[in-house]
Each structure stands twice: as C-alpha cells, then as structure tokens.
Amino acid sequence: ISIDTAANPTIDRCKIYNSKMYGISVSENGLGHILHSDIFENGFANISIDTAANPTIDRCKIYNSKMYGISVSENGLGHILHSDIFENGFANISIDTAANPTIDRCKIYKSKQNGIRVTDNGLGHIFNSDIFDNTFDHQIHLKNNSELTLTNSNVCNGGEYGIYIENSILNMGNNIVANHSKMNIYQDEQSKVLTILP
C-alpha cells in the first residue's frame, strides 16, 4: 500500500504481508489512519514514513519484517499508538534525518537489533511505553546529533545497555530503566541526559 501527496485513507482490520518491499509506505505529506491491523513479514520496513508524512497507526501489530518494523525518516512524523512492534530483523523502530514521530502506549520488544534507533538528527517523543527483551547491545540507541524525549516508560530486561547515547540528547522523566548486563544508561562526553517533569 502506498499513500502519498496528502492522500488520507482509512485502513481498518487488515492483514498486510509478504511484500518484497514495504508493507505500507506513507510519503510526501501523506496521512491516513491505520487501525487494528497486522502488518508483517515484508521485505523492507513493514511501515515506512517519510517526507513530512503524518499517519496515525493505532492498535496494530507490526512484526517479522526482514528490516525495520517502522522506519521514520526525512522529516516524517506520525502518531504510533497502542501498538505492538516486535521481532523485526533490524530495529523495531528506526528514526532518522530529522524525523519526529510520537509513540504512545506501545510495546516494543524482541527485535533482532535495537528496540528503538535514533540517528542523523532524528527526534521523537515516547510516552507510556514498554521497551523490553531487545537483546542486541542497546534497547534504545541515540547517535549523530539526535534528541529523544522519554517519559512514563519502562526500558527493561535487554542486552548490555538499556539506553546508549552518542553525541545526542535524552530528555527523560518518570521512567524505569533496569536489568541490563553492563549499564542501564550510557552517555559519552558529547551527550546530555536531562531530567524533565513527566
């Protein structure tokens, strides 16, 4: 499914799977409401959001992509709500190149790599979510001048690091980050961790 140039469909209670490329691609100011659907086993990202697209993804299951569960890039936005994103081949959620999605009340788990990867000036807001059992080195990885806000969330039971920050900023408040084999939160000298009110 391709949604672009301000198109605004509603996709409800569907199964979208086995594409050689994207399950759903939303681009060029595309919108759309993707509801109560399973998006799985696609060749690239199960859902790709880019070039200022801003869909709402609500109460979906997004899993078993060969690459990313959800990829948000090139100023992409998006509201990802009440969804399970799990067991994808790369990061469950990848945010890069000034993308800025909102993720609320999601479960993000059992990725083959990171639970959430934010890079190349990526942004994002994560609220009320559970990030767990992503057993690669870092459950959340921020790098290359990115900035993430994380509140009222749990980051638990992963690999070596819960949150790994390189040359980036993490704003956080009222979270639980626990049960990692090396450090729950690592930051390099170029990074900042700022405490905010939830």
C-alpha positions in Angstrom: 0.0 0.0 0.0 1.4 3.4 -1.0 -0.1 6.7 0.5 1.3 10.0 -0.8 0.6 13.6 -1.9 -1.8 14.3 1.0 -3.9 11.2 0.5 -5.8 10.3 3.6 -7.3 6.7 3.6 -8.5 4.6 6.5 -7.2 1.1 6.7 -9.0 -0.9 9.3 -8.8 -4.6 10.4 -6.5 -5.7 7.6 -3.6 -8.1 7.2 -0.7 -6.6 5.1 2.1 -9.0 4.5 4.7 -10.6 2.2 5.6 -7.6 0.0 9.1 -7.7 -1.4 9.4 -4.0 -0.3 7.2 -2.1 2.1 4.0 -3.3 3.7 2.8 0.4 3.8 4.7 3.4 2.5 3.5 6.9 3.5 5.3 9.8 1.9 5.0 13.4 0.5 2.6 14.7 3.1 0.5 11.6 3.1 -1.8 11.0 6.0 -4.0 8.0 6.8 -5.4 6.1 9.7 -4.1 2.5 10.1 -6.2 0.8 12.7 -6.5 -2.7 14.3 -4.3 -4.2 11.5 -1.4 -6.8 11.3 1.5 -5.7 9.2 4.1 -8.4 9.0 6.8 -10.3 7.0 7.6 -7.6 4.5 10.9 -7.3 2.8 11.9 -3.8 3.8 10.2 -1.9 6.6 6.7 -3.1 7.5 5.7 0.6 7.6 7.8 3.5 6.1 7.0 7.1 6.9 9.0 9.9 5.2 9.0 13.4 3.5 6.6 15.0 6.1 4.0 12.3 6.0 1.9 12.1 9.2 -0.2 9.0 9.5 -1.9 7.6 12.7 -1.1 4.0 13.5 -3.4 2.7 16.3 -3.9 -0.7 17.8 -1.8 -2.5 15.3 0.7 -5.4 15.4 3.8 -4.8 13.4 6.3 -7.7 13.3 8.7 -10.1 11.5 9.9 -7.6 8.9 13.2 -8.5 7.3 14.4 -5.0 8.1 12.6 -2.4 10.3 9.2 -2.7 11.9 8.6 1.1 11.4 11.1 3.4 9.6 10.5 7.2 10.0 12.9 9.4 8.0 13.3 12.7 6.1 11.1 14.9 8.3 8.5 12.1 8.7 6.1 12.4 11.6 3.4 10.0 12.7 1.4 9.0 15.8 2.0 5.4 16.8 -0.5 4.5 19.5 -1.4 1.4 21.5 0.6 -0.9 19.1 2.9 -3.9 19.5 6.1 -3.7 17.4 8.2 -6.8 17.8 10.5 -9.4 16.3 11.7 -7.3 13.4 15.1 -8.0 11.7 16.7 -4.6 12.3 15.4 -2.1 14.8 11.8 -2.3 15.7 11.5 1.4 15.2 14.1 3.5 13.3 14.0 7.3 13.4 16.5 9.4 11.3 17.1 12.5 9.2 15.0 15.0 11.3 12.0 12.7 11.6 9.9 13.3 14.7 7.2 10.7 15.5 5.2 10.4 18.7 5.0 6.9 20.2 2.4 6.4 23.0 1.3 3.3 24.9 3.2 0.9 22.7 5.1 -2.4 23.4 8.4 -2.6 21.6 10.2 -5.9 22.1 12.3 -8.8 20.9 13.9 -7.1 18.0 16.9 -8.8 16.4 18.8 -5.4 16.9 17.7 -2.3 18.8 14.3 -1.7 20.1 14.5 1.9 19.0 17.3 3.5 16.9 17.5 7.3 16.6 20.2 8.8 14.4 21.2 11.6 12.0 19.3 14.5 13.7 16.4 12.3 14.5 13.9 13.4 17.1 10.9 11.7 18.8 8.6 11.6 21.8 7.9 8.3 23.6 5.3 8.2 26.3 3.8 5.4 28.5 5.5 2.6 26.6 7.3 -0.6 27.4 10.6 -1.4 25.6 11.9 -4.8 26.6 13.7 -8.0 25.6 15.6 -6.4 22.7 18.8 -8.4 23.2 21.2 -6.6 20.9 23.7 -4.3 22.6 21.3 -1.4 23.2 17.5 -1.3 23.7 17.5 2.4 22.7 20.4 3.8 20.7 20.8 7.6 20.1 23.6 8.9 17.9 24.7 11.5 15.5 23.1 14.7 17.0 19.7 13.2 17.8 17.3 14.1 20.6 14.7 11.9 22.2 12.1 12.6 24.9 11.2 9.5 27.0 8.6 9.7 29.8 6.5 7.3 31.9 8.1 4.3 30.2 9.9 1.1 31.1 13.1 0.0 29.5 13.9 -3.4 31.0 15.5 -6.8 30.5 17.6 -6.2 27.4 21.2 -6.8 26.4 24.3 -4.9 27.5 22.8 -1.4 27.7 19.3 -0.1 28.3 19.9 3.3 26.6 23.2 4.1 24.8 23.8 7.8 23.9 26.4 9.1 21.5 26.7 12.8 20.7 22.9 13.2 21.4 20.4 14.4 24.0 18.0 12.4 26.0 15.2 14.2 27.9 13.6 11.8 30.4 11.3 11.7 33.4 9.5 9.1 35.5 10.9 6.1 33.7 12.2 2.7 34.9 15.4 1.6 33.2 16.6 -1.7 34.7 18.2 -5.1 34.3 20.9 -4.8 31.7 24.2 -6.6 31.8 26.6 -3.6 31.6 24.9 -0.3 32.2 21.3 0.9 32.3 22.2 4.2 30.7 25.5 5.1 29.0 26.4 8.5 27.6 29.6 9.7 26.0 31.2 13.1 26.8 29.4 14.8 23.9 25.9 13.7 25.2 23.4 15.1 27.7 20.8 13.4 29.8 18.3 16.0 31.1 15.6 15.3 33.7 12.2 16.7 32.9 8.8 16.7 34.6 6.6 13.9 33.1 
